[in-house]
């Protein structure tokens, strides 16, 4: 399990890698945040993308709580 820090809030997420995947996918459900990425993408690039989308992620997580 990975996590990103945003202010005082820590957001955990699961990361799956796929050799067939071409783009990064972020999905949310009642269990939390799931990220599916191409196998060649490093974790820093994934976390950078998550930081860009953090406002949307927090808003969507509030819907499930």
N, C-alpha and C positions, 0 to 999 in steps of 0.2 A: 504494500500500500504506500503510495506516495502522497505528498501534501504540498500545498502552496500557502504562503503566509500573505494575508492582506490586512494591513493594520493590526488590530488586535485579534482578528479572526483567522483561524487555521482551517483550510478547506481540504479534507482528504479526498483522494481520487484513486481509482484503479486504472492501471495502464495495461493495455493489450497491444501487441505488435503483430502486424500481418505483412507478409511478403507480397501479397496481392493488392494491398491497400495503396492508393495513390495520394489521398489527402487525409488530413487530420479530422477526426470526428469526435465531438463532445456531446454526450447525452446525459440526461439527468432523469432520475426516477426516485421513488421513495427510499431506495437504498443508498443514494448518493450520486456522485459524479463518476462517469466512466469515460475514458479516453481510449480511442483506437487510433493507432498511428502506423504509418509505413515503417517497416523494419529499419530503414536507414536513418531515420530522424533521431537525433540525440535528445536527451531529457531537457537540456537547456532551451532548445527550440520549442519543445512542448510546453514548458513552463512559461516561456515568453508569450506564447499564444494564449495560455490560460490567463495570464495577467492582463492581456488585452480584453479578454471576455469576462473578467471577474465581476463586473457590475451585473451583467446578464446572469451569470451563474448564481450570484447571491439572490437576485430577484426570483429566479426559478426555484431555488432551494426553499425559499420562504413559502412558495405555493404548496410544497409537499409537507411542510411542518404543520 
